[in-house]
Amino acid sequence: MKFIKVIFLFPLLFLFSACGGDAPETMDDRTSEDGTGAAVLEDPNGDNTDNYAIDNEDPYLISTDGLLGMTPGKLLADFSAGLREGKLDTPEGEFDVLYIDGAEGEELGYLVPEPRDERMIGEITITSSKVVTAPGLRVGNTFAELQERLAGDLEVYGSEVEGRTYAVSDGVWYRLDAGNWMQDVDQGTIPPDTKVIEIVLPRI
C-alpha cells in the first residue's frame, strides 16, 4: 500500500529537507487584515480541548484545506508568515524543520519541505492538542476513542525501521505511543488507553 511505503521512508524525509529564507516567528502577518501585524484570528474554542469539541469555524480544524490552508504539495512561499525555522532532535539526529505557529505564537507542529521539490510542502506533523481533525480527534486522545469515533474506517500499521505505530483513517495518520515493527498490526494488541502523540498529514 502506498502509505505504508511512505511510513518506512519517514526518517529519510528529514535528510533531504532544507529550510528557505528567514520567516517571522508568529502568524501575525497572515492573520492581520491590513498587514500591520495585529492578530485578528481567534480560537473560538479557547482552551477547550475536550474530546470532540469541534467548531466549524475553528481555525485549527484540519479539513480538506489541511491546517490553516496548508496541505502537502502546496507552495511553501504562500505560508512563510506562519512558519518558523528550527531544529528537531530525533533518535536519528538533528534535522531542519519549519515550525507552524498559531495566532498567539503557540507551536502547533512542524513541516518539512517536499524532498523532490523543496519549494513545496512535504509532510505536516501536528503536536498540539489545539488542533482538531474533522472527526473531532486531537493529540492526547486514546486509541479506544479513535476506534469509537472512526468505527470501521481505521487501519493500524507499524514501521519496520523505527517501530512507529500509526492508526490511519481518511488520509490522516494518528501516531500512537506504541512500538510495532511489523507492517500489519492487530488492533486488539494495542491497549485501549494508548495515546495519540502526533497527527500527520503525509506527503503526496
Kinemage of the C-alpha trace (Angstrom):
@kinemage 1
@onewidth
@group {chain A} dominant
@subgroup {mainchain}
@vectorlist {calphas} color= white
{ca met a 1} P 0.000 0.000 0.000
{ca lys a 2} L 1.236 3.455 -0.865
{ca phe a 3} L 1.077 4.983 2.617
{ca ile a 4} L 2.909 2.022 4.165
{ca lys a 5} L 5.891 2.744 1.906
{ca val a 6} L 5.748 6.381 2.904
{ca ile a 7} L 5.817 5.436 6.601
{ca phe a 8} L 9.009 3.461 6.028
{ca leu a 9} L 10.576 6.456 4.278
{ca phe a 10} L 9.603 8.868 7.093
{ca pro a 11} L 13.090 9.011 8.693
{ca leu a 12} L 14.629 9.768 5.278
{ca leu a 13} L 12.433 12.786 4.587
{ca phe a 14} L 14.422 14.895 7.007
{ca leu a 15} L 17.705 14.020 5.314
{ca phe a 16} L 16.572 15.688 2.114
{ca ser a 17} L 14.720 18.620 3.641
{ca ala a 18} L 16.064 22.142 3.823
{ca cys a 19} L 14.572 25.389 5.055
{ca gly a 20} L 14.172 28.507 2.933
{ca gly a 21} L 14.949 32.110 3.948
{ca asp a 22} L 14.083 33.916 7.149
{ca ala a 23} L 10.481 33.726 8.361
{ca pro a 24} L 8.677 35.674 11.082
{ca glu a 25} L 8.204 33.964 14.428
{ca thr a 26} L 4.420 34.210 14.509
{ca met a 27} L 1.376 34.142 12.234
{ca asp a 28} L 0.671 37.851 12.724
{ca asp a 29} L 1.254 38.878 9.102
{ca arg a 30} L -1.011 36.117 7.834
{ca thr a 31} L -3.804 36.913 10.254
{ca ser a 32} L -3.882 40.716 10.119
{ca glu a 33} L -6.372 42.443 7.885
{ca asp a 34} L -4.172 45.400 6.999
{ca gly a 35} L -0.687 43.889 7.262
{ca thr a 36} L 0.134 45.815 10.442
{ca gly a 37} L 0.864 42.629 12.377
{ca ala a 38} L -2.159 42.953 14.698
{ca ala a 39} L -3.536 39.433 15.038
{ca val a 40} L -7.253 39.146 14.345
{ca leu a 41} L -7.556 35.362 14.259
{ca glu a 42} L -9.017 33.992 17.484
{ca asp a 43} L -9.580 30.426 18.577
{ca pro a 44} L -13.348 30.133 19.228
{ca asn a 45} L -12.715 27.015 21.289
{ca gly a 46} L -10.375 28.898 23.593
{ca asp a 47} L -8.778 26.454 25.992
{ca asn a 48} L -11.485 23.871 25.352
{ca thr a 49} L -9.634 20.792 24.161
{ca asp a 50} L -12.236 18.263 25.309
{ca asn a 51} L -12.810 15.250 23.098
{ca tyr a 52} L -14.911 16.037 20.043
{ca ala a 53} L -15.249 19.754 20.929
{ca ile a 54} L -15.494 20.939 17.336
{ca asp a 55} L -16.423 24.329 16.000
{ca asn a 56} L -16.672 24.533 12.215
{ca glu a 57} L -15.109 27.994 12.372
{ca asp a 58} L -12.168 26.779 14.455
{ca pro a 59} L -9.029 27.997 12.654
{ca tyr a 60} L -7.190 24.936 13.950
{ca leu a 61} L -9.599 22.439 12.368
{ca ile a 62} L -7.986 20.071 9.868
{ca ser a 63} L -10.259 19.995 6.828
{ca thr a 64} L -9.951 19.310 3.111
{ca asp a 65} L -7.841 22.505 3.041
{ca gly a 66} L -5.424 20.994 5.553
{ca leu a 67} L -4.345 23.090 8.538
{ca leu a 68} L -4.596 26.876 8.109
{ca gly a 69} L -4.788 26.242 4.370
{ca met a 70} L -1.564 24.254 4.330
{ca thr a 71} L -1.595 20.853 2.675
{ca pro a 72} L 1.243 18.707 1.351
{ca gly a 73} L 2.047 19.755 -2.200
{ca lys a 74} L 1.272 23.473 -1.826
{ca leu a 75} L 3.880 26.206 -2.245
{ca leu a 76} L 5.836 26.936 0.950
{ca ala a 77} L 6.246 30.586 -0.011
{ca asp a 78} L 2.496 31.145 0.323
{ca phe a 79} L 2.695 30.364 4.058
{ca ser a 80} L 6.065 31.823 5.075
{ca ala a 81} L 4.436 34.279 7.510
{ca gly a 82} L 3.244 31.401 9.669
{ca leu a 83} L 6.403 29.318 9.614
{ca arg a 84} L 9.495 29.481 11.814
{ca glu a 85} L 12.831 27.832 11.101
{ca gly a 86} L 14.056 25.436 13.739
{ca lys a 87} L 15.742 22.161 14.596
{ca leu a 88} L 14.122 18.858 15.523
{ca asp a 89} L 16.007 16.331 17.649
{ca thr a 90} L 15.204 12.712 16.808
{ca pro a 91} L 16.868 9.384 17.558
{ca glu a 92} L 18.310 9.633 14.042
{ca gly a 93} L 19.866 13.053 14.670
{ca glu a 94} L 19.021 16.758 14.391
{ca phe a 95} L 17.118 17.991 11.348
{ca asp a 96} L 15.944 21.286 9.884
{ca val a 97} L 12.176 21.793 10.046
{ca leu a 98} L 9.698 24.637 9.739
{ca tyr a 99} L 7.594 25.055 12.874
{ca ile a 100} L 3.942 26.094 12.492
{ca asp a 101} L 2.920 28.888 14.858
{ca gly a 102} L -0.653 29.748 15.814
{ca ala a 103} L -2.273 33.163 16.133
{ca glu a 104} L -0.740 33.818 19.538
{ca gly a 105} L 2.633 32.348 18.638
{ca glu a 106} L 1.878 28.931 20.132
{ca glu a 107} L 3.547 25.994 18.403
{ca leu a 108} L 1.066 23.758 16.577
{ca gly a 109} L 3.511 21.389 14.915
{ca tyr a 110} L 6.057 21.393 12.119
{ca leu a 111} L 6.543 20.514 8.485
{ca val a 112} L 9.360 19.521 6.170
{ca pro a 113} L 9.708 20.591 2.536
{ca glu a 114} L 8.964 18.070 -0.189
{ca pro a 115} L 12.311 16.302 -0.860
{ca arg a 116} L 11.619 16.149 -4.618
{ca asp a 117} L 10.892 19.885 -4.786
{ca glu a 118} L 11.839 21.955 -1.732
{ca arg a 119} L 9.592 24.809 -2.840
{ca met a 120} L 6.610 22.655 -1.868
{ca ile a 121} L 5.186 21.499 1.465
{ca gly a 122} L 6.032 17.889 2.269
{ca glu a 123} L 4.816 16.108 5.383
{ca ile a 124} L 2.955 18.050 8.117
{ca thr a 125} L 3.130 16.851 11.719
{ca ile a 126} L 0.750 18.190 14.398
{ca thr a 127} L 1.894 18.098 18.028
{ca ser a 128} L -0.607 20.441 19.736
{ca ser a 129} L -3.973 19.443 21.221
{ca lys a 130} L -5.359 22.788 19.985
{ca val a 131} L -5.593 21.227 16.510
{ca val a 132} L -8.640 19.024 15.858
{ca thr a 133} L -9.422 16.729 12.927
{ca ala a 134} L -12.806 16.675 11.209
{ca pro a 135} L -13.964 13.623 13.222
{ca gly a 136} L -13.143 15.548 16.410
{ca leu a 137} L -9.853 13.916 17.380
{ca arg a 138} L -6.762 15.530 18.869
{ca val a 139} L -3.297 14.764 20.145
{ca gly a 140} L -3.955 13.217 23.552
{ca asn a 141} L -6.982 11.127 22.569
{ca thr a 142} L -6.770 7.407 23.294
{ca phe a 143} L -6.808 4.538 20.830
{ca ala a 144} L -10.192 3.487 22.235
{ca glu a 145} L -11.563 6.933 21.361
{ca leu a 146} L -10.169 6.621 17.824
{ca gln a 147} L -11.880 3.255 17.440
{ca glu a 148} L -15.161 4.636 18.775
{ca arg a 149} L -15.111 7.756 16.633
{ca leu a 150} L -13.779 6.259 13.407
{ca ala a 151} L -15.676 2.951 13.649
{ca gly a 152} L -14.697 0.637 10.761
{ca asp a 153} L -12.665 3.244 8.888
{ca leu a 154} L -9.431 2.618 10.796
{ca glu a 155} L -6.331 0.595 9.959
{ca val a 156} L -3.169 0.246 12.042
{ca tyr a 157} L 0.353 -0.175 10.698
{ca gly a 158} L 3.812 -0.446 12.167
{ca ser a 159} L 7.178 0.579 10.787
{ca glu a 160} L 9.975 -1.948 10.357
{ca val a 161} L 12.547 0.823 10.541
{ca glu a 162} L 11.626 2.742 13.706
{ca gly a 163} L 8.820 0.730 15.227
{ca arg a 164} L 6.416 3.643 14.940
{ca thr a 165} L 2.711 2.843 15.049
{ca tyr a 166} L 0.105 4.715 13.014
{ca ala a 167} L -3.673 4.432 13.056
{ca val a 168} L -4.774 5.572 9.592
{ca ser a 169} L -8.164 6.930 8.582
{ca asp a 170} L -9.266 9.019 5.600
{ca gly a 171} L -5.706 10.015 4.691
{ca val a 172} L -4.810 11.183 8.217
{ca trp a 173} L -2.228 9.343 10.333
{ca tyr a 174} L -2.638 9.263 14.095
{ca arg a 175} L 0.717 8.272 15.560
{ca leu a 176} L 0.256 6.155 18.684
{ca asp a 177} L 2.516 5.937 21.713
{ca ala a 178} L 3.334 2.313 20.919
{ca gly a 179} L 6.096 0.360 19.222
{ca asn a 180} L 5.363 -2.098 16.413
{ca trp a 181} L 7.965 -3.392 13.980
{ca met a 182} L 5.527 -5.361 11.811
{ca gln a 183} L 3.627 -3.796 8.905
{ca asp a 184} L 0.189 -5.111 9.790
{ca val a 185} L -0.875 -4.668 13.408
{ca asp a 186} L -3.746 -6.445 15.126
{ca gln a 187} L -5.775 -3.671 16.749
{ca gly a 188} L -6.557 -5.998 19.627
{ca thr a 189} L -2.902 -5.909 20.678
{ca ile a 190} L -2.958 -2.150 21.303
{ca pro a 191} L -4.005 -1.147 24.842
{ca pro a 192} L -7.192 0.985 24.706
{ca asp a 193} L -5.557 3.793 26.740
{ca thr a 194} L -2.652 4.209 24.282
{ca lys a 195} L -2.390 7.930 23.477
{ca val a 196} L -2.197 9.749 20.159
{ca ile a 197} L 1.115 11.630 20.293
{ca glu a 198} L 1.119 13.188 16.813
{ca ile a 199} L -1.236 13.722 13.897
{ca val a 200} L 0.381 13.540 10.468
{ca leu a 201} L -0.734 14.776 7.052
{ca pro a 202} L 1.518 12.658 4.789
{ca arg a 203} L 3.293 13.916 1.726
{ca ile a 204} L 1.595 13.238 -1.584
